[in-house]
Amino acid sequence: AQGLDVEAKLAEVSAFDPRIAASMRLMHTLGLRRKESVMFRPFEHVVPFAHTGLPDESRKADEYVWVKGKGGRVRWLPLETPEQRAAVAIARSLTTSRDAHMGDPARSLERNLRRLDYTLEKFGITRRQAGVTGHGLRHGNLNELYESLSGNPSPVRGGAVVPVDVDRAARLAVAERAGHSRMRASGAYIGAALPRRSPSDTGK
């Protein structure tokens, strides 16, 4: 929304710290939280659909990423797009073992998170410098998901009113990808549902 070229910025960051860039790419393509992206294990956290335990009718991809988010709640994210699969491939290329996570193994989780924050600030990815934050990568992913499912930009991006059933299904998908159990949590990312005008408002 701020006109930031994500790929160009990721290339800049990658030249400085490939691991941080890979974590950012996971936030951008899978909607991961900051901590989730650092703790992501690109081999162990990717499994065939058959290992997910999800019903067959819900299958969207051959492979799924599992993420343990806030409160220990596990969510399943299908690897549906070339960009998502590329993000996992890049992450795998940077790890030192099959059980390794994206953080630098020489640093603690706290220090890896500080390194991520330092890098974001170094490259101007702050609200003060560019009007954006690293968390915005997650927001962008969820807004794009809403648009792909509803056919319209989200309310926060100036979208128009969409049918109630379409809006509800898209919001449920956004909440699910974000790791929330309630649909209303989607509003924090894509904006509140737009008011629907009555026939008298339109002159009918």
Accessible surface in RSA format (square Angstrom, percent):
REM  Atomic radii and reference values for relative SASA: ProtOr
REM  Chains: A
REM  Algorithm: Lee & Richards
REM  Probe-radius: 1.40
REM  Slices: 20
REM RES _ NUM      All-atoms   Total-Side   Main-Chain    Non-polar    All polar
REM                ABS   REL    ABS   REL    ABS   REL    ABS   REL    ABS   REL
RES ALA A   1   130.26 119.8  46.28  71.4  83.98 191.0  64.70  91.1  65.56 173.7
RES GLN A   2   113.89  63.7  80.18  58.6  33.71  80.3  12.17  25.9 101.73  77.2
RES GLY A   3    75.54  93.2   0.00   N/A  75.54  93.2  43.09 118.3  32.45  72.7
RES LEU A   4    67.36  37.5  43.78  31.3  23.58  59.3  48.03  33.7  19.33  52.0
RES ASP A   5    89.14  62.4  76.80  76.4  12.35  29.2  35.92  84.5  53.22  53.1
RES VAL A   6    37.76  24.8  33.31  30.2   4.45  10.7  33.86  29.4   3.90  10.6
RES GLU A   7    95.99  55.1  91.35  69.1   4.64  11.0  60.51 117.0  35.48  29.0
RES ALA A   8    48.06  44.2  37.15  57.3  10.90  24.8  46.31  65.2   1.75   4.6
RES LYS A   9    36.62  17.9  36.08  22.1   0.54   1.3   9.30   8.4  27.32  29.1
RES LEU A  10     2.39   1.3   1.66   1.2   0.73   1.8   1.93   1.4   0.46   1.2
RES ALA A  11    65.04  59.8  49.62  76.6  15.43  35.1  57.64  81.2   7.41  19.6
RES GLU A  12    84.47  48.5  74.38  56.3  10.09  24.0  38.07  73.6  46.40  37.9
RES VAL A  13     0.00   0.0   0.00   0.0   0.00   0.0   0.00   0.0   0.00   0.0
RES SER A  14    44.23  37.4  40.83  54.5   3.39   7.8  14.44  30.8  29.78  41.7
RES ALA A  15    96.32  88.6  51.52  79.5  44.79 101.9  64.55  90.9  31.76  84.1
RES PHE A  16    70.40  35.2  44.34  27.5  26.07  67.8  50.54  30.6  19.86  56.8
RES ASP A  17    16.31  11.4  15.02  15.0   1.29   3.1   3.74   8.8  12.58  12.5
RES PRO A  18    60.09  43.8  58.85  53.6   1.24   4.5  59.11  48.8   0.99   6.1
RES ARG A  19    41.63  17.5  41.12  21.0   0.51   1.2  20.49  28.0  21.14  12.8
RES ILE A  20    11.57   6.6  11.57   8.6   0.00   0.0  11.57   8.3   0.00   0.0
RES ALA A  21     7.62   7.0   6.91  10.7   0.71   1.6   7.47  10.5   0.15   0.4
RES ALA A  22     1.83   1.7   0.00   0.0   1.83   4.2   1.32   1.9   0.51   1.4
RES SER A  23     2.26   1.9   2.26   3.0   0.00   0.0   0.00   0.0   2.26   3.2
RES MET A  24     3.31   1.7   3.31   2.2   0.00   0.0   3.29   2.8   0.02   0.0
RES ARG A  25    45.70  19.2  45.70  23.3   0.00   0.0   0.69   0.9  45.01  27.3
RES LEU A  26     0.00   0.0   0.00   0.0   0.00   0.0   0.00   0.0   0.00   0.0
RES MET A  27     1.65   0.9   1.65   1.1   0.00   0.0   1.51   1.3   0.14   0.2
RES HIS A  28    39.58  21.6  37.70  26.2   1.88   4.8  14.10  14.5  25.48  29.7
RES THR A  29    11.92   8.5   5.79   5.9   6.13  14.6  10.09  13.6   1.82   2.8
RES LEU A  30     1.43   0.8   1.11   0.8   0.32   0.8   1.32   0.9   0.11   0.3
RES GLY A  31     0.00   0.0   0.00   N/A   0.00   0.0   0.00   0.0   0.00   0.0
RES LEU A  32     0.19   0.1   0.19   0.1   0.00   0.0   0.19   0.1   0.00   0.0
RES ARG A  33    25.23  10.6  25.23  12.9   0.00   0.0  19.19  26.2   6.04   3.7
RES ARG A  34    86.11  36.2  85.29  43.5   0.82   2.0  33.13  45.3  52.98  32.1
RES LYS A  35   103.29  50.4 102.23  62.7   1.06   2.5  46.95  42.3  56.34  60.0
RES GLU A  36    14.31   8.2   7.53   5.7   6.78  16.2  11.54  22.3   2.77   2.3
RES SER A  37     0.00   0.0   0.00   0.0   0.00   0.0   0.00   0.0   0.00   0.0
RES VAL A  38     4.08   2.7   3.98   3.6   0.10   0.2   3.98   3.5   0.10   0.3
RES MET A  39    90.48  46.9  87.09  57.6   3.39   8.1  81.27  69.1   9.21  12.2
RES PHE A  40     2.87   1.4   1.37   0.8   1.50   3.9   2.87   1.7   0.00   0.0
RES ARG A  41    77.20  32.4  77.20  39.4   0.00   0.0   3.12   4.3  74.07  44.9
RES PRO A  42     0.00   0.0   0.00   0.0   0.00   0.0   0.00   0.0   0.00   0.0
RES PHE A  43    46.62  23.3  39.06  24.2   7.56  19.7  39.40  23.9   7.22  20.7
RES GLU A  44    88.89  51.0  73.02  55.2  15.87  37.8  31.13  60.2  57.77  47.2
RES HIS A  45    24.19  13.2  24.19  16.8   0.00   0.0  15.83  16.3   8.36   9.7
RES VAL A  46    13.29   8.7   0.56   0.5  12.73  30.7   0.56   0.5  12.73  34.5
RES VAL A  47    25.87  17.0  25.34  22.9   0.53   1.3  25.87  22.5   0.00   0.0
RES PRO A  48    63.52  46.3  63.52  57.9   0.00   0.0  63.52  52.4   0.00   0.0
RES PHE A  49    10.68   5.3   8.81   5.5   1.87   4.9   8.81   5.3   1.87   5.3
RES ALA A  50    88.76  81.6  54.82  84.6  33.94  77.2  62.47  88.0  26.29  69.6
RES HIS A  51   127.98  69.9  99.65  69.3  28.33  72.5  66.65  68.7  61.33  71.4
RES THR A  52    12.29   8.7   0.01   0.0  12.28  29.3   0.50   0.7  11.79  17.8
RES GLY A  53    74.38  91.7   0.00   N/A  74.38  91.7  42.08 115.5  32.30  72.3
RES LEU A  54    56.73  31.6  45.62  32.6  11.11  27.9  45.89  32.2  10.84  29.2
RES PRO A  55    72.29  52.7  60.55  55.2  11.74  42.7  72.14  59.6   0.15   0.9
RES ASP A  56   118.14  82.8 105.14 104.6  13.01  30.8  35.24  82.9  82.90  82.7
RES GLU A  57   154.99  89.0 113.42  85.8  41.57  99.0  72.73 140.7  82.26  67.2
RES SER A  58    42.32  35.8  30.80  41.1  11.52  26.5  39.98  85.1   2.34   3.3
RES ARG A  59   127.87  53.7 103.44  52.7  24.43  58.2  30.97  42.3  96.90  58.7
RES LYS A  60   127.57  62.2  97.36  59.7  30.21  71.9  66.68  60.0  60.89  64.9
RES ALA A  61    14.57  13.4   3.24   5.0  11.34  25.8  14.26  20.1   0.31   0.8
RES ASP A  62   102.44  71.8  93.74  93.3   8.70  20.6  28.98  68.2  73.47  73.3
RES GLU A  63    70.64  40.6  69.38  52.5   1.26   3.0  17.44  33.7  53.20  43.4
RES TYR A  64     5.10   2.4   5.10   2.9   0.00   0.0   3.92   2.9   1.18   1.5
RES VAL A  65     0.00   0.0   0.00   0.0   0.00   0.0   0.00   0.0   0.00   0.0
RES TRP A  66    65.91  26.4  65.91  31.9   0.00   0.0  58.67  31.3   7.23  11.7
RES VAL A  67     7.88   5.2   6.98   6.3   0.89   2.2   7.88   6.8   0.00   0.0
RES LYS A  68   126.46  61.7 105.58  64.8  20.88  49.7  47.65  42.9  78.81  83.9
RES GLY A  69    14.89  18.4   0.00   N/A  14.89  18.4   6.16  16.9   8.73  19.6
RES LYS A  70   154.99  75.6 134.42  82.5  20.58  49.0  88.60  79.7  66.40  70.7
RES GLY A  71    90.48 111.6   0.00   N/A  90.48 111.6  45.81 125.7  44.67 100.0
RES GLY A  72    41.05  50.6   0.00   N/A  41.05  50.6  20.66  56.7  20.39  45.7
RES ARG A  73   104.35  43.8  94.57  48.2   9.78  23.3  52.32  71.5  52.03  31.5
RES VAL A  74    63.40  41.7  41.22  37.3  22.18  53.4  41.22  35.8  22.18  60.2
RES ARG A  75     8.99   3.8   5.18   2.6   3.81   9.1   8.28  11.3   0.71   0.4
RES TRP A  76    60.83  24.4  51.77  25.1   9.06  21.3  37.60  20.0  23.23  37.7
RES LEU A  77     4.28   2.4   4.28   3.1   0.00   0.0   4.28   3.0   0.00   0.0
RES PRO A  78    15.01  10.9  14.64  13.3   0.37   1.4  14.64  12.1   0.37   2.3
RES LEU A  79     6.73   3.7   3.07   2.2   3.66   9.2   3.07   2.2   3.66   9.9
RES GLU A  80    73.84  42.4  50.84  38.5  23.00  54.8  14.45  28.0  59.39  48.5
RES THR A  81    52.66  37.5  51.94  52.7   0.72   1.7  50.51  67.8   2.15   3.3
RES PRO A  82    90.03  65.6  84.02  76.6   6.01  21.9  86.99  71.8   3.04  18.9
RES GLU A  83   107.90  61.9 102.51  77.6   5.40  12.8  55.96 108.2  51.94  42.4
RES GLN A  84     7.56   4.2   7.56   5.5   0.00   0.0   1.93   4.1   5.63   4.3
RES ARG A  85   111.70  46.9 106.13  54.1   5.58  13.3  50.63  69.2  61.07  37.0
RES ALA A  86    46.60  42.8  39.60  61.1   7.00  15.9  45.91  64.7   0.69   1.8
RES ALA A  87     0.35   0.3   0.00   0.0   0.35   0.8   0.00   0.0   0.35   0.9
RES VAL A  88     6.32   4.2   6.32   5.7   0.00   0.0   6.32   5.5   0.00   0.0
RES ALA A  89    58.29  53.6  48.68  75.1   9.61  21.9  52.55  74.0   5.74  15.2
RES ILE A  90    67.30  38.3  65.27  48.6   2.04   4.9  67.24  48.4   0.07   0.2
RES ALA A  91     0.00   0.0   0.00   0.0   0.00   0.0   0.00   0.0   0.00   0.0
RES ARG A  92    72.20  30.3  65.12  33.2   7.08  16.9  14.95  20.4  57.24  34.7
RES SER A  93    88.21  74.5  47.73  63.7  40.48  93.2  50.29 107.1  37.92  53.1
RES LEU A  94    50.78  28.3  38.00  27.2  12.78  32.1  42.05  29.5   8.73  23.5
RES THR A  95    20.53  14.6   0.30   0.3  20.23  48.2   0.02   0.0  20.52  31.0
RES THR A  96   105.43  75.0  68.31  69.3  37.12  88.5  64.79  87.0  40.64  61.4
RES SER A  97    53.51  45.2  41.56  55.5  11.95  27.5  45.55  97.0   7.96  11.2
RES ARG A  98   165.76  69.6 162.00  82.6   3.76   8.9  74.24 101.5  91.51  55.5
RES ASP A  99    77.41  54.2  75.83  75.5   1.58   3.7  18.14  42.7  59.27  59.1
RES ALA A 100    16.50  15.2   9.20  14.2   7.30  16.6  16.33  23.0   0.17   0.5
RES HIS A 101    53.16  29.1  51.16  35.6   2.00   5.1  22.76  23.5  30.41  35.4
RES MET A 102     1.91   1.0   0.00   0.0   1.91   4.6   0.00   0.0   1.91   2.5
RES GLY A 103     5.15   6.4   0.00   N/A   5.15   6.4   4.74  13.0   0.41   0.9
RES ASP A 104    38.23  26.8  37.20  37.0   1.03   2.4   5.08  12.0  33.15  33.1
RES PRO A 105    90.20  65.7  59.09  53.9  31.11 113.1  62.69  51.8  27.51 171.0
RES ALA A 106    85.03  78.2  52.59  81.2  32.45  73.8  64.17  90.4  20.86  55.3
RES ARG A 107    67.66  28.4  55.79  28.4  11.87  28.3   6.21   8.5  61.44  37.2
RES SER A 108    62.11  52.5  46.23  61.7  15.88  36.6  53.11 113.1   9.00  12.6
RES LEU A 109    68.10  37.9  56.32  40.3  11.78  29.6  58.85  41.3   9.25  24.9
RES GLU A 110   114.62  65.8 109.57  82.9   5.05  12.0  37.73  73.0  76.89  62.8
RES ARG A 111   114.49  48.1 111.59  56.9   2.90   6.9  29.29  40.0  85.20  51.6
RES ASN A 112     7.54   5.2   7.13   6.9   0.42   1.0   1.63   3.9   5.91   5.7
RES LEU A 113    21.57  12.0  21.57  15.4   0.00   0.0  21.57  15.1   0.00   0.0
RES ARG A 114   132.43  55.6 127.94  65.2   4.48  10.7  66.69  91.1  65.74  39.8
RES ARG A 115    58.77  24.7  53.47  27.3   5.31  12.6  13.64  18.6  45.13  27.4
RES LEU A 116     0.13   0.1   0.13   0.1   0.00   0.0   0.13   0.1   0.00   0.0
RES ASP A 117    59.54  41.7  53.53  53.3   6.01  14.2  29.57  69.6  29.97  29.9
RES TYR A 118   118.17  55.2 111.58  63.5   6.59  17.1  85.20  64.0  32.96  40.6
RES THR A 119     0.08   0.1   0.08   0.1   0.00   0.0   0.08   0.1   0.00   0.0
RES LEU A 120    15.93   8.9  15.91  11.4   0.02   0.0  15.93  11.2   0.00   0.0
RES GLU A 121    95.01  54.5  92.37  69.9   2.64   6.3  21.28  41.2  73.73  60.2
RES LYS A 122   108.06  52.7  71.15  43.7  36.92  87.9  35.24  31.7  72.82  77.6
RES PHE A 123    35.35  17.7  27.31  16.9   8.04  20.9  33.49  20.3   1.87   5.3
RES GLY A 124    17.69  21.8   0.00   N/A  17.69  21.8  13.82  37.9   3.87   8.7
RES ILE A 125     9.31   5.3   5.18   3.9   4.12   9.9   5.87   4.2   3.43   9.3
RES THR A 126    29.62  21.1  27.51  27.9   2.10   5.0  29.62  39.8   0.00   0.0
RES ARG A 127   168.55  70.8 156.23  79.6  12.32  29.3  67.55  92.3 101.00  61.2
RES ARG A 128   191.72  80.5 153.27  78.1  38.46  91.6  86.95 118.8 104.77  63.5
RES GLN A 129    89.18  49.9  50.51  36.9  38.68  92.1  20.82  44.3  68.37  51.9
RES ALA A 130    41.61  38.3  20.22  31.2  21.38  48.6  31.84  44.8   9.77  25.9
RES GLY A 131    28.67  35.4   0.00   N/A  28.67  35.4  18.31  50.2  10.37  23.2
RES VAL A 132    26.44  17.4  22.08  20.0   4.36  10.5  26.44  23.0   0.00   0.0
RES THR A 133    40.96  29.1  37.45  38.0   3.50   8.3  31.68  42.6   9.27  14.0
RES GLY A 134     3.90   4.8   0.00   N/A   3.90   4.8   0.87   2.4   3.03   6.8
RES HIS A 135    77.45  42.3  72.86  50.6   4.59  11.7  53.60  55.2  23.85  27.7
RES GLY A 136    31.36  38.7   0.00   N/A  31.36  38.7  22.35  61.3   9.01  20.2
RES LEU A 137    18.91  10.5  15.03  10.8   3.88   9.7  17.86  12.5   1.05   2.8
RES ARG A 138     0.41   0.2   0.41   0.2   0.00   0.0   0.00   0.0   0.41   0.3
RES HIS A 139    54.77  29.9  54.77  38.1   0.00   0.0  35.41  36.5  19.35  22.5
RES GLY A 140    14.71  18.1   0.00   N/A  14.71  18.1  14.25  39.1   0.45   1.0
RES ASN A 141     9.95   6.9   9.07   8.8   0.87   2.1   0.03   0.1   9.92   9.6
RES LEU A 142     0.00   0.0   0.00   0.0   0.00   0.0   0.00   0.0   0.00   0.0
RES ASN A 143     6.20   4.3   6.00   5.8   0.20   0.5   0.00   0.0   6.20   6.0
RES GLU A 144    85.97  49.4  81.15  61.4   4.82  11.5  34.83  67.4  51.14  41.8
RES LEU A 145    22.54  12.6  18.13  13.0   4.41  11.1  21.90  15.4   0.64   1.7
RES TYR A 146     4.09   1.9   4.09   2.3   0.00   0.0   0.35   0.3   3.74   4.6
RES GLU A 147    68.62  39.4  66.09  50.0   2.53   6.0  16.65  32.2  51.98  42.4
RES SER A 148    85.64  72.4  45.40  60.6  40.24  92.7  50.86 108.3  34.78  48.7
RES LEU A 149    92.01  51.2  64.06  45.8  27.95  70.3  66.15  46.5  25.86  69.6
RES SER A 150    13.60  11.5   0.00   0.0  13.60  31.3   1.02   2.2  12.59  17.6
RES GLY A 151    62.66  77.3   0.00   N/A  62.66  77.3  33.77  92.7  28.89  64.7
RES ASN A 152    45.47  31.4  45.34  43.8   0.13   0.3   0.13   0.3  45.34  43.8
RES PRO A 153    50.61  36.9  49.34  45.0   1.27   4.6  49.34  40.7   1.27   7.9
RES SER A 154     0.12   0.1   0.00   0.0   0.12   0.3   0.00   0.0   0.12   0.2
RES PRO A 155    25.81  18.8  10.53   9.6  15.28  55.5  10.89   9.0  14.92  92.8
RES VAL A 156    96.53  63.5  63.48  57.5  33.05  79.6  71.49  62.1  25.04  67.9
RES ARG A 157    88.54  37.2  56.97  29.0  31.58  75.2  32.55  44.5  55.99  33.9
RES GLY A 158    69.01  85.1   0.00   N/A  69.01  85.1  36.25  99.5  32.76  73.4
RES GLY A 159     9.80  12.1   0.00   N/A   9.80  12.1   1.87   5.1   7.93  17.8
RES ALA A 160    67.69  62.2  52.26  80.6  15.43  35.1  60.65  85.4   7.04  18.6
RES VAL A 161    75.33  49.6  51.29  46.4  24.05  57.9  52.95  46.0  22.39  60.7
RES VAL A 162     5.59   3.7   3.12   2.8   2.47   6.0   4.37   3.8   1.22   3.3
RES PRO A 163    84.80  61.8  73.31  66.8  11.50  41.8  84.14  69.5   0.66   4.1
RES VAL A 164    94.36  62.1  90.08  81.5   4.29  10.3  90.56  78.7   3.81  10.3
RES ASP A 165   103.04  72.2  92.24  91.8  10.80  25.5  46.79 110.1  56.26  56.1
RES VAL A 166    48.66  32.0  43.89  39.7   4.77  11.5  47.77  41.5   0.89   2.4
RES ASP A 167    13.13   9.2  13.13  13.1   0.00   0.0   0.73   1.7  12.40  12.4
RES ARG A 168   125.33  52.6 124.50  63.5   0.84   2.0  38.12  52.1  87.21  52.9
RES ALA A 169    61.09  56.2  52.08  80.4   9.02  20.5  55.35  77.9   5.74  15.2
RES ALA A 170     0.71   0.7   0.18   0.3   0.53   1.2   0.31   0.4   0.40   1.1
RES ARG A 171    12.98   5.5  12.98   6.6   0.00   0.0   6.73   9.2   6.25   3.8
RES LEU A 172    79.56  44.3  76.50  54.7   3.06   7.7  76.59  53.8   2.97   8.0
RES ALA A 173    19.20  17.7  13.20  20.4   6.00  13.6  16.63  23.4   2.57   6.8
RES VAL A 174     0.00   0.0   0.00   0.0   0.00   0.0   0.00   0.0   0.00   0.0
RES ALA A 175     3.00   2.8   2.96   4.6   0.04   0.1   3.00   4.2   0.00   0.0
RES GLU A 176   103.91  59.7 101.37  76.7   2.54   6.0  33.63  65.0  70.28  57.4
RES ARG A 177    28.49  12.0  27.06  13.8   1.42   3.4   5.52   7.5  22.97  13.9
RES ALA A 178     0.00   0.0   0.00   0.0   0.00   0.0   0.00   0.0   0.00   0.0
RES GLY A 179    14.37  17.7   0.00   N/A  14.37  17.7   2.34   6.4  12.03  26.9
RES HIS A 180    51.22  28.0  45.32  31.5   5.90  15.1  29.93  30.9  21.28  24.8
RES SER A 181    92.55  78.2  54.86  73.2  37.69  86.8  30.23  64.4  62.32  87.3
RES ARG A 182   145.90  61.3 141.60  72.2   4.30  10.2  46.00  62.9  99.90  60.5
RES MET A 183    55.04  28.5  48.34  32.0   6.70  15.9  48.35  41.1   6.69   8.9
RES ARG A 184   180.99  76.0 156.96  80.0  24.03  57.2  72.13  98.6 108.86  66.0
RES ALA A 185    26.41  24.3  16.12  24.9  10.28  23.4  26.16  36.8   0.24   0.6
RES SER A 186     0.30   0.3   0.29   0.4   0.01   0.0   0.01   0.0   0.29   0.4
RES GLY A 187    23.54  29.0   0.00   N/A  23.54  29.0  13.19  36.2  10.36  23.2
RES ALA A 188    82.05  75.4  47.15  72.8  34.90  79.4  59.94  84.4  22.11  58.6
RES TYR A 189    21.72  10.1  16.96   9.7   4.76  12.4   4.93   3.7  16.79  20.7
RES ILE A 190     0.00   0.0   0.00   0.0   0.00   0.0   0.00   0.0   0.00   0.0
RES GLY A 191    15.97  19.7   0.00   N/A  15.97  19.7  14.95  41.0   1.02   2.3
RES ALA A 192    79.55  73.1  63.52  98.0  16.03  36.5  67.74  95.4  11.81  31.3
RES ALA A 193    53.36  49.1  31.73  49.0  21.63  49.2  33.05  46.5  20.31  53.8
RES LEU A 194    55.32  30.8  49.21  35.2   6.11  15.4  49.52  34.8   5.80  15.6
RES PRO A 195   114.77  83.6  98.60  89.9  16.17  58.8 110.58  91.3   4.19  26.0
RES ARG A 196   100.32  42.1  68.92  35.1  31.39  74.7  49.72  68.0  50.60  30.7
RES ARG A 197   178.43  74.9 147.23  75.1  31.20  74.3  49.75  68.0 128.68  78.0
RES SER A 198    50.28  42.5  43.43  58.0   6.85  15.8  43.17  91.9   7.12  10.0
RES PRO A 199    94.24  68.7  89.92  82.0   4.32  15.7  93.75  77.4   0.49   3.1
RES SER A 200    90.73  76.7  65.04  86.8  25.69  59.2  52.21 111.2  38.52  54.0
RES ASP A 201    87.77  61.5  58.18  57.9  29.59  70.0  13.92  32.8  73.85  73.6
RES THR A 202    66.02  47.0  32.18  32.6  33.83  80.6  39.49  53.0  26.53  40.1
RES GLY A 203    71.62  88.3   0.00   N/A  71.62  88.3  35.67  97.9  35.95  80.5
RES LYS A 204   195.87  95.6 139.96  85.9  55.91 133.1 118.02 106.2  77.85  82.9
END  Absolute sums over single chains surface
CHAIN  1 A    11124.3       8586.2       2538.1       6201.7       4922.6
END  Absolute sums over all chains
TOTAL         11124.3       8586.2       2538.1       6201.7       4922.6
